[in-house]
Amino acid sequence: MGIEEKIKYLPPDLQKEVDRFIDSLIRRKKKEPSFSWAGALREYRDRFTSVELQKKALEWR
């Protein structure tokens, strides 16, 4: 039995819920990471090593 056939067995209120859930899955799938933050700390490149930054990040947690 396919998904469409299964949905037909549900009452109308649950069919609407399934429809909203599917829409949310489609929206989630379309989102791609923007990486807008990439290069934001470029000015600190020569001041800190990646290991130093990792240690600092652990301290901040």
Backbone as numpy.savetxt, mean C-alpha at the origin, in Angstrom:
# Nx Ny Nz CAx CAy CAz Cx Cy Cz
-18.06 -23.80 -9.46 -18.91 -22.62 -9.46 -18.02 -21.39 -9.46
-18.27 -20.48 -10.39 -17.48 -19.25 -10.51 -17.93 -18.20 -9.51
-17.15 -17.16 -9.40 -17.43 -16.11 -8.42 -18.76 -15.41 -8.71
-19.07 -15.19 -9.98 -20.33 -14.51 -10.33 -21.52 -15.34 -9.89
-21.43 -16.65 -10.07 -22.52 -17.53 -9.65 -22.69 -17.51 -8.13
-21.57 -17.48 -7.43 -21.63 -17.46 -5.97 -22.27 -16.16 -5.47
-21.93 -15.05 -6.12 -22.48 -13.76 -5.70 -23.99 -13.73 -5.88
-24.50 -14.40 -6.91 -25.93 -14.42 -7.18 -26.72 -15.07 -6.04
-26.07 -15.94 -5.29 -26.73 -16.62 -4.17 -26.85 -15.74 -2.93
-26.12 -14.63 -2.92 -26.15 -13.74 -1.76 -27.35 -12.81 -1.83
-27.83 -12.38 -0.66 -28.91 -11.38 -0.66 -28.38 -10.04 -1.19
-29.26 -9.16 -1.66 -28.83 -7.90 -2.28 -27.89 -7.06 -1.42
-28.12 -7.00 -0.11 -27.24 -6.18 0.73 -25.82 -6.73 0.75
-25.68 -8.05 0.74 -24.33 -8.64 0.72 -23.71 -8.54 -0.67
-24.52 -8.55 -1.70 -23.99 -8.35 -3.05 -23.37 -6.96 -3.17
-24.04 -5.97 -2.58 -23.49 -4.60 -2.58 -22.18 -4.54 -1.80
-22.10 -5.27 -0.70 -20.87 -5.29 0.10 -19.72 -5.93 -0.69
-20.03 -7.00 -1.39 -19.02 -7.66 -2.23 -18.55 -6.69 -3.31
-19.49 -5.98 -3.91 -19.16 -5.02 -4.96 -18.22 -3.93 -4.43
-18.52 -3.40 -3.25 -17.65 -2.37 -2.65 -16.27 -2.94 -2.33
-16.24 -4.18 -1.85 -14.96 -4.81 -1.54 -14.11 -4.98 -2.80
-14.73 -5.42 -3.87 -14.01 -5.59 -5.14 -13.47 -4.25 -5.62
-14.29 -3.19 -5.50 -13.83 -1.86 -5.89 -12.61 -1.44 -5.07
-12.62 -1.74 -3.77 -11.48 -1.37 -2.93 -10.22 -2.15 -3.33
-10.38 -3.40 -3.72 -9.24 -4.19 -4.19 -8.67 -3.61 -5.48
-9.55 -3.18 -6.36 -9.10 -2.60 -7.63 -8.34 -1.30 -7.37
-8.85 -0.46 -6.47 -8.16 0.79 -6.15 -6.80 0.52 -5.53
-6.72 -0.48 -4.66 -5.46 -0.82 -4.00 -4.44 -1.30 -5.01
-4.89 -2.07 -5.98 -3.99 -2.61 -6.99 -3.40 -1.50 -7.86
-4.16 -0.46 -8.11 -3.71 0.62 -8.99 -2.66 1.50 -8.35
-2.58 1.51 -7.02 -1.63 2.39 -6.34 -0.21 1.87 -6.55
0.63 2.74 -7.03 2.04 2.40 -7.20 2.85 3.35 -6.32
3.94 2.85 -5.77 4.76 3.73 -4.93 5.27 4.92 -5.73
5.28 6.08 -5.12 5.69 7.29 -5.84 7.18 7.58 -5.70
7.77 7.17 -4.62 9.17 7.44 -4.33 9.47 8.93 -4.39
8.49 9.75 -4.03 8.67 11.20 -4.06 9.73 11.65 -3.05
10.02 10.80 -2.08 11.01 11.14 -1.06 12.43 10.89 -1.54
12.60 10.18 -2.64 13.93 9.80 -3.12 14.79 11.06 -3.34
15.96 11.05 -2.79 16.89 12.15 -2.94 16.66 13.31 -1.98
15.68 13.18 -1.09 15.35 14.28 -0.19 16.49 14.61 0.77
17.33 13.64 1.08 18.42 13.87 2.03 19.78 13.96 1.33
19.75 14.30 0.08 20.97 14.35 -0.73 22.04 15.23 -0.10
21.63 16.31 0.55 22.60 17.24 1.14 23.41 16.61 2.27
22.92 15.51 2.84 23.62 14.85 3.95 24.50 13.69 3.49
24.56 13.48 2.21 25.29 12.35 1.64 26.75 12.31 2.10
27.38 13.45 2.15 28.80 13.49 2.49 29.05 13.57 4.01
27.98 13.81 4.79 28.15 13.95 6.23 27.95 12.65 6.98
27.14 11.74 6.46 26.81 10.51 7.17 26.93 9.30 6.24
27.34 8.17 6.82 27.34 6.93 6.06 25.98 6.26 6.25
25.67 5.29 5.41 24.39 4.60 5.53 24.31 3.84 6.86
25.44 3.33 7.34 25.46 2.62 8.61 25.14 3.57 9.76
25.69 4.77 9.72 25.40 5.76 10.76 23.91 6.12 10.76
23.35 6.26 9.58 21.92 6.59 9.49 21.05 5.44 9.99
21.47 4.20 9.71 20.72 3.04 10.22 20.72 3.01 11.75
21.88 3.27 12.33 21.98 3.30 13.79 21.11 4.40 14.37
21.12 5.57 13.75 20.32 6.68 14.22 18.82 6.35 14.12
18.42 5.70 13.05 17.01 5.31 12.87 16.59 4.35 13.97
17.46 3.43 14.35 17.14 2.50 15.44 17.00 3.23 16.77
17.81 4.25 17.00 17.70 5.05 18.22 16.36 5.77 18.28
15.92 6.27 17.15 14.67 7.06 17.09 13.43 6.18 17.31
13.55 4.90 17.07 12.41 4.00 17.24 12.21 3.77 18.69
